[in-house]
């Protein structure tokens, strides 16, 4: 019986056509026998034709499809871990296409660095045409290079450190290590919650435990950036997620607040709001995009604190209610 070395894992939701493009690119990989890898698809509650797309590729790829009805990216990732059979799990997304040598590069690295627990490869953004001008002129620089997941750490392999880590669209983890370090359900996008960073938290935990990882530049994927993402609204929403995540990770709400949020959050929001609209009026995109990042972060922090304060008050009222009323949800 052939041993599955790599499980290519993709978590998806309502991106059937984009997923089809990803799977087509997997069909075009070179120098990789089909017997050594599988493709694990976790459908996290899609209502489109995602399952039909997976069925359509079943004759060309060893696809194992799983429907995970509990929504949440970390939940879907952990389901993929439970179902995967490979010695390594190779993570990618439903909005990328892989280079022909992508998996081959990882397989060589698994053998070359047998002691390593994780690996990360190059991510090259591709903008849907016609690209938005201000976006196309600035996506390789801060802050947009984070949004498009641009990752290019050079042509030489090297050992990752705390300043250099893989990005979520393209990384691989030895399965025994991955099962020790699962994804935090409090991180990752979920309905009604916009947190990110679940993969970064796992990598940091691994490094904190003394595990090592390598940059593998030959393992390249191409990240397709739709015109919808080339918009002011999406840029702000992206950094709103990061603001909410940073607020969550910072810990306690504290007792002192102004209308439900710490005073410094309101101050940061007011300053970033004024700074953004001033920059939009008199500065070029290189400047006002940085201010838009700050505004998105501040709004994310404010949203988190207001919601958590409201939730904590609701919990307190429920605890104070008579037992009979609590039982009936009143």
N, C-alpha and C positions, 0 to 999 in steps of 0.2 A: 504493500500500500504506500502510495506517495505521501511524503510528509509535507504539510503546508508550512512553508517558512514564513510567509507574509500574509496577513489579513489586511486588505485595503478597506478602510472603514470610511463610510460617508453617511453623515446624518443629514436628512433632508426634510423639507416641508414646503409643499405647494410650489415647487420649482421643476416641474416635470420636464419641460423643454430644455432648461439649462442642465438638468441632470443627464438628459440624453446626450448632450454635447460632451459632458464629462466622461460618460461611459464609452462613447465613440472613441475618445482619445485613449482610453485604457485598452481598447481593442487594437490600437496601433502601436503599442509598446514593442520594443525590439529586445532580443537576446534574453527573453524571460520565458521559460517553459510554462505553459498554462497549469501544469500540475503542481507548481510550487507556490501558487498564490490563489487566494479567493477574494471575492468582493462582497463585503458585508454592508448591506444597505439598511439603515434604520429610518423608517418613515415615521416621523414624529407628528402624526395626526393630519396628514395631507387629505384634502378633499378634491384634488384634481386627478389627473391620470397618471400619477407617479407609479402605481403598481403596474399598469400596462406597459410603461416604458421599461421597467425592470424585466418584465416577462419577455419583451421584445428582444432583449439582449441575452436571454438565458442560453441561447444556442452558441453564443460567441464568448461569453464570460462565465466563470463559475460564480454565479450570483446567489447569495443567500439573503433573502428579503425578510425583514421583520417589521411588523407594525407596532409602534409604541404609542399608545393612546394618551399616556400621561405626558403633557407638554412640558418642554424644558430641554435646553441643549445639553446640560450636564446629565440629565436623566437619560437622554438618547445616547450620549457617549458611553455611559456606564452599561447600558443595554448592549451596545456593540461589543464592549469588553467581555460581557458574560457569554455572548454568542460566538465570538471569534475563536477560530481553531489554530491560528498561526503562532509561531514562536515570537513573532514581532507583529505589532499593529502599526500600520502606516496610515496616518490621518490626512485626509484632504477634504475639500468642500465640493458642493454641488454647483459652484459657479467658477470652477477652474477647468482647464485642460492640462493634461500632464505631457511633459516632453517624452519623446520616444524612449529615451534612456533613463527615465525617472526611477522606475522600480529597479532596474538593473544596477543603477548607482547605489541605491540603498542596500541591495543584496550583497554587493561587493563590500560595502562598509560594515555590514553585520559580521562578515567573516574576518575582515581586516581588524576591526576593533571589537573583538568578542567580549571584552570586559566592559564595554560602554553600555549604558542603559537607555540613552536617547540620542536622537539625531535630528538635524534640521537642514532644510535645503532652500534653494533660491526661489523667490517669488517675483515674477515679472508681471506688472499690471498691463492690461490691454484695454484701452478706452474704446467703448462703442462709438462708432462714427454716425453722424458728424459730432465730434467732441465739442463740449462747451469750452469756449476760448480761455476764460480765466482759469478753469479747472486744468485744461491741458498744459497751460504755461506754468503751473505751480504744483502739480501732483507729485513731483519727485522731491519736493522740499517739505520742511516742516510747515504746517501740521498735516498736510494732506497725505504725505507718504505713509503715515500710520493708517489712515482710512483705506487706502488702496492696498495695504499690506505689502508695500515694497520691501523686499528683503534681499539685499546683495552685500554680503560681507567679504567679498573678494574671491579670487580664483583658487586659493589654497585651502586645504582642509586644516582645521585647527580645533583645539579643545575649547568648548564653551566656558565662559566665566559669568559672573553676576551681571556684567554689562552687556553680554551678548547671549541671546537665547532664541530658540525657534519661534516662528509665528504659527498661528493655528491652522492656516491653510495648507501647511506642508511640514509635517514632522513625523517621526517614527519613534516607538518606544518598545523595548524588549518586554515581552508579555509578562514575565514574572514580576518585573518592576512595576508595570502598569497596574497589575492587580493588587499590588501593595498600596498604590497611590491612585485612588479613584477620584472622580471629579465631584466637587462640592456642589450640592444641589442648591445652595444659596447663591452661587455664581452662575453665569450663563443666562442668556435671554430666556424669559418665561412670560406667559401671558400676564399682563399687569405689572411686569417688572423688567427693568432694562439694565441688568448688570452684565458685565463681561469679565474676561480674564480667568476663566476656569482652567484653561490650559497653562497659562503662566503660573498660576498657583501650584499646579501639579509639578511643573518643571522646577520651580523654586524649592518645593518640598523635597524633591529628589536630590537636588544639589545640596540642600541642608543636611541630608542624610549621608552625604559623601559619594553619591552616584555621579558618574561623569557622562558627558555627551559631546558629540562632534558635529561641526559644520561640514556639510557635504554639498559643495556648490554644484556638482553635476546632477544632483537630484532636483531638477527644476520643474516648476509648474507655472502656468500662466493664469493670472487672475483677471477675469472679465468684468469690467466696470461698466454697468449699463448707464444710459443717459439719465435715468432716474436718480442714480447715485451721484451724478455730476451736478448736484443742485445745492443751493444754500440750505434748504430744509434738511436734506440728508446729512450735510456736514454738521449742522447744529445737533441733529438727533444722534449722530455718532458720538459726539463729545458729551452730549447729555448722558449717554450710557456710562461713559467713563467717569463723569461727575458723580452719578448715583453710586457707582462701584466704589469710588474713593471715599464717599461719605459712609457707606456701609462698612468698609474695612477700617475706618478710623475709630469705630467702637461706639461708646455710649452717647446717648443724646444729651445728657446733662440736664440739670434742673433749670438753668437760666435760659430763657428764650424770649423772643419777641414775635408775637402772633404765631407761635408754634415752631419757630426755627431759631437757631443761635444768631445773635446779633451780627457776628462776623460773616455769616452766610448772606444775610440781607445786604450788608455793606459790599461784599464781593460781587453780588448780583447787580447792585446799582452801579458800581464802578465799571463793571464789564459791559453793562448795557450802554452806558454813556460812551465808553471807549469804543465800542463797536460802531455805533451810529456816527460818531465823530470821524472815525477812520474811513468809513464808507463814503463820507462826504468829501474828504480832502486827501486821502491816501490811496496808493495802488493796492491791488489784491495781495501782494506779499505781506502787507501790514494788516489789512482788515481781516484776512483769513486767520491771523493769530488772535485778533480780538474776537472773532466769531468762535474760535476754539474756547477762549476764556468764558464767553457768554454761555456756550453750551455746557461747559463744566459747571459753571455757577448755577445754571437752571437745574441741572441734574442733582446737585447737592441740595438745593432748595426743595425740589420735588421729593427727594428721599426724606428729609427731615420733617416736612409737613405731613407726609403720609404716615411715617412712623410715629409721630406725635399723636396723630389721629387714631392710629391703631392701638397705641398704648393706653389712650383714654378709654377706648371702647373695651379693651380687655379689663381695665380697672372697673368699669361700670358693670361688666358681666360678673366679675368676682364679687362685687358688692350686692348684686341682686339676690333676692331670695332663691333658695334652691329650686322651687317649683317653677319660677319664671325662667331661670337659667335652662332648665330641662326643656322648656318650650321655645327657647331662643328669643325670649322677649327682653 
